[in-house]
Amino acid sequence: MKIKSLIFGLLFSAGLLFSMPVFAYTYTRTPAGAEVNLPLTFSVSFDDWEDTGCIYSGAEFWGIKLNTNGIDTPPDQISEFISSSTLSFDFIFFNPAMVDPLGYAEVLLFCSVDGEEILGYSIIFEEGTPAFKVVEAPASTGGNIITLPEGMATSMLAYAGQSFSDLAPLLLIGIGLMLAFWLISNALRLTNILDKTKSKKINSWDFFAKEQKEKFKKDDWL
């Protein structure tokens, strides 16, 4: 009986092992290394929503959490909630409170049903004691000047350029319609002017002919 139970347990364990889902994803942290400076960028992408593991809990949103495993400092950091329709995202953290010698123990993928509360965690991207620690924040410029994370300005310009490229055909169509409307309006206006000029010439000729006719009649009468 013990032997049968042992065999069943081994087969059951093997079945669980081979039935565990394998998540395909890419993950990078910039800057890399054990000691890093802010801002921190975590680039995560998946081929399919199933690869997040969130689909098994019915979740529709995902994000990442920097976990300290219960240590008071530094504070845990939770990213924005990303819709399941977006499978690639760059999470940027630049909170100066992240600077602490204890560092972060884990980088986790979290799942959410409503996009407001975390339901659970499905993937551990990094772990250690610590996995990394933030040693320096961006220098403060003082006043009301806000420093942007590295690469953000370039990304914004690239996005603006792409948006302009996408809208360029519509802009050209709009300009073409306005130009056509202007040409048609001026052509109609010119036609009206010519018609009025022609009408005046005809009326002038009729008046001259009538005057000559009356003159001839008067001469004949005399």
C-alpha positions in Angstrom: 0.0 0.0 0.0 2.8 2.4 0.8 4.6 1.5 -2.4 1.4 2.2 -4.4 0.9 5.5 -2.6 4.5 6.5 -3.2 4.2 5.7 -6.9 0.9 7.6 -7.2 2.5 10.6 -5.4 5.4 10.6 -7.8 3.1 10.3 -10.8 0.9 13.1 -9.4 4.0 15.3 -8.8 5.3 14.6 -12.3 1.9 15.5 -13.8 1.8 18.8 -12.0 5.4 19.5 -13.1 4.6 18.9 -16.8 1.3 20.7 -16.7 2.6 23.9 -15.2 2.2 26.8 -17.7 5.4 28.2 -19.3 5.2 32.0 -19.7 7.0 33.5 -22.7 8.1 37.1 -22.2 11.0 39.6 -22.5 12.1 41.7 -19.5 14.9 44.2 -19.1 15.8 46.7 -16.5 17.7 49.9 -17.3 20.1 50.6 -15.8 21.1 47.1 -15.0 23.3 46.0 -12.1 23.0 45.7 -8.3 23.3 49.4 -7.6 21.4 51.8 -9.9 20.5 55.4 -10.3 17.1 56.9 -11.0 15.2 56.9 -13.3 14.6 53.2 -13.6 12.9 51.7 -16.7 11.5 48.2 -16.8 10.6 47.0 -20.3 8.2 44.1 -20.4 6.6 42.5 -23.4 4.5 39.3 -24.1 3.5 37.6 -27.3 0.1 36.7 -26.0 -2.1 37.6 -23.1 -1.9 34.0 -21.9 1.8 34.4 -21.3 1.1 36.9 -18.5 -0.6 34.2 -16.4 -3.3 36.7 -15.6 -5.8 35.0 -17.9 -6.2 32.1 -15.4 -7.7 34.4 -12.8 -10.0 36.3 -15.2 -7.9 39.5 -14.9 -8.0 42.2 -17.5 -5.1 44.4 -16.4 -1.5 44.0 -15.5 1.5 45.9 -14.2 4.7 45.4 -12.1 5.5 45.9 -8.4 8.8 46.5 -6.8 8.6 44.5 -3.6 10.7 44.9 -0.4 9.3 41.7 1.3 7.8 43.6 4.2 10.7 45.9 4.9 9.5 49.4 5.9 12.0 51.2 3.6 12.2 51.8 0.8 8.5 51.9 0.0 7.0 49.3 -2.4 6.4 50.8 -5.8 3.4 49.9 -7.9 3.2 50.8 -11.6 0.2 52.0 -13.5 -2.4 49.4 -14.5 -2.1 48.3 -18.1 -5.0 46.9 -20.2 -4.8 43.3 -21.5 -4.9 44.8 -25.0 -1.4 46.2 -24.5 1.2 43.5 -24.3 4.4 45.6 -24.3 5.1 48.5 -22.0 8.0 50.6 -20.5 7.5 51.3 -16.8 9.4 54.3 -15.6 10.1 54.9 -11.9 11.8 58.1 -10.6 10.5 58.5 -7.0 13.4 59.8 -4.9 12.0 57.8 -1.9 13.3 54.7 -3.6 16.9 55.6 -2.7 17.7 53.3 0.2 20.6 50.9 1.1 18.2 48.0 1.7 17.0 47.9 -1.9 14.3 45.8 -3.5 14.0 42.1 -3.2 11.6 41.3 -6.0 10.2 42.6 -9.3 6.8 41.0 -9.7 4.1 40.9 -12.4 0.7 41.6 -10.9 -2.8 41.0 -12.2 -6.0 43.0 -11.7 -9.6 42.5 -12.6 -10.8 46.1 -12.3 -7.7 48.1 -13.0 -7.7 49.5 -9.4 -6.7 46.7 -7.0 -4.1 44.0 -7.3 -5.6 40.5 -7.5 -2.4 38.5 -7.3 1.1 37.9 -8.8 2.0 35.5 -11.6 5.6 36.1 -12.5 8.8 37.0 -10.6 11.1 38.9 -13.0 13.9 39.4 -10.4 14.6 38.3 -6.9 17.5 38.6 -4.5 18.6 40.0 -1.1 18.3 42.5 -2.6 17.8 42.1 -6.3 19.0 45.7 -6.7 19.1 49.0 -4.7 18.8 52.6 -5.8 21.7 54.6 -4.6 21.1 58.0 -6.3 18.2 60.1 -7.5 18.3 62.8 -10.2 19.8 66.1 -9.0 17.1 68.6 -8.0 17.2 71.8 -10.2 15.2 73.9 -7.7 12.4 76.3 -8.5 9.6 75.0 -10.7 11.8 73.2 -13.2 10.8 69.6 -13.7 13.4 67.2 -15.1 12.1 64.5 -17.4 13.4 60.9 -17.3 16.1 60.0 -19.8 14.6 59.1 -23.1 11.2 60.5 -22.4 11.6 63.6 -24.5 12.9 61.5 -27.5 9.9 59.2 -27.1 7.5 62.1 -27.0 9.0 63.6 -30.2 8.9 60.2 -31.9 5.3 59.8 -31.0 4.5 63.3 -32.3 6.3 62.6 -35.5 4.4 59.3 -35.9 1.1 61.0 -35.2 1.9 63.7 -37.9 2.8 60.9 -40.4 -0.5 59.1 -39.7 -2.5 62.3 -40.1 -0.6 63.6 -43.2 -3.0 62.0 -45.8 -6.0 63.5 -44.0 -4.3 66.9 -43.9 -3.5 66.7 -47.6 -7.1 65.7 -48.5 -8.3 68.7 -46.4 -6.0 71.1 -48.1 -7.0 69.7 -51.5 -10.7 70.2 -50.8 -10.2 73.7 -49.6 -8.2 74.6 -52.7 -10.8 73.0 -55.0 -13.6 74.9 -53.2 -11.6 78.2 -53.7 -11.0 77.5 -57.4 -14.7 76.6 -58.0 -15.9 79.7 -56.1 -13.6 82.0 -58.1 -14.6 80.3 -61.4 -18.3 80.9 -60.6 -17.6 84.5 -59.6 -15.7 85.1 -62.9 -18.5 83.5 -64.9 -21.1 85.8 -63.2 -18.9 88.9 -64.0 -18.6 87.9 -67.6 -22.3 87.3 -67.9 -23.1 90.7 -66.4 -20.6 92.4 -68.8 -22.1 90.6 -71.8 -25.6 91.6 -70.7 -24.5 95.2 -70.5 -23.0 95.1 -73.9 -26.2 93.6 -75.4 -28.4 96.2 -73.6 -26.1 99.0 -74.9 -26.4 97.8 -78.5 -30.2 97.4 -78.2 -30.4 101.0 -76.9 -28.2 102.2 -79.8 -30.2 100.3 -82.4 -33.5 101.6 -81.0 -32.2 105.2 -81.0 -31.1 104.9 -84.6 -34.5 103.4 -85.6 -36.3 106.3 -84.0 -34.1 108.7 -85.8 -34.8 107.2 -89.1 -38.5 107.3 -88.5 -38.3 111.0 -87.6 -36.3 111.7 -90.8 -38.9 109.9 -92.9 -41.7 111.9 -91.4 -40.0 115.1 -92.1 
